[in-house]
Amino acid sequence: MNPITVVNRQSLKRVRIIAERTESIKSGLIKAMMIAELKDKLDKGIAHFIFTKKNGEVREAWGTTSPSFVEKYIKGTGKTREEYNTTVFFDIDKCGWRSLRWESIIKVF
């Protein structure tokens, strides 16, 4: 059975930003769906994914935003990384917070 994709204001924003940065509406649609899937997996547990770092290096990561796991690491300012068109995650390997630009997502496992 295929998952249902819900299009909301945030998803449309991601499509627009990614399409502008990649100059491809197709890429915007695909990567916005991948980011939605990633955020869902991060919230539910540990997600495995691949993205391109700002310096061009391809990075494989395992991360989470699951409240039960990251609660003790939250020192937030009250601003969400979504305001900066990125997705934040707690990197399990590096034991610290990281973020990725939406257009950099390559694969979500």
N, C-alpha and C positions, 0 to 999 in steps of 0.2 A: 504494500500500500504506500502511495506517495504522500509525503507530508504536505499539509496545506500551508501556503505562504500567505501571511496577512500583510497587506500593504497599509501602512499607516504614515503619518506625517514624518516620523523619523526615518523610515525606510525610503521615502521619496527624497528626503534631504540627502541621504547617503548616495542614492542613485545620481542625483544632480552633481554633487561634489566629485564623485569618482569619475563620472562622464566628463566633467570639465577638466580634471587632472589628466585623464588618459586619452581625451579626445575621442571617446567611443561610448555611445549610449549602450551598446551591447555589453561592454566591459562593466559599465556602471551598474547595469541590471544584475549581471552574474555576481560581481563582487559584493554588491549590497546584500544579495541573498546569502552569500557565504558569511558575511559579517553578522547577519541576523542569526544564522545557524551557530556561529562561533559564540556569540554572546549568550545564547541559550545554553550551550554546552558548558561555558565557563561558569554560569550561574548554578548549574546543577551538579558540578563536580570538576574533575580535571579534564581539560580539553587538550587534544594533540593537534597541532597545526603548523603550517609552514608559511613564512612571509619573507619579503625582501626588506632588509634594513635600509635606512636612509643612505648609507654608504654603498649600497648595491649588493652587499653580502646576503646570501640566502640563509635563513635561519629556521631551524626546526625547534619548536618550543612546546612545553607542557605547562599549562597555566590554569588558574582558577580565579573566580570572583565569588565563589560560594561563601555566603556569610558565615557559616559554621567554621570554615577554615581560616578566612582572612580577617575576621573580627579583631584579633589582637594586633594586626598590622595596620589598621586604619588610623591615619592621623590627619585625615582630609581637611581641606580648606573650604569644603562645601561646594566646590565647582566640579562639574563632571568633565571628563576628558572629551565627551561628545561635543562640547562647546568648541573644541579645537580640532574637530573632525578626525578623532582618533578613538581607538578602543583600548582601554586599560585592562591589564591582567596581572595577577600575582604570579611571577615566574617561579615555578617549583624548583628548577635547577639552580637558579641564581639567588633564590630566597629574597626576592625584592620585587617592587612594582615596576612594570614596564608598560609601554604602549606601542601600538602599531598604527600607521596611517592606513585608512580604509582601502586605498587603492593598492596597497602592498600585499594583501592577502593572496596566497597562491593555492593553498589546499587546507581543508578542514577534514580531519579523519573521524 
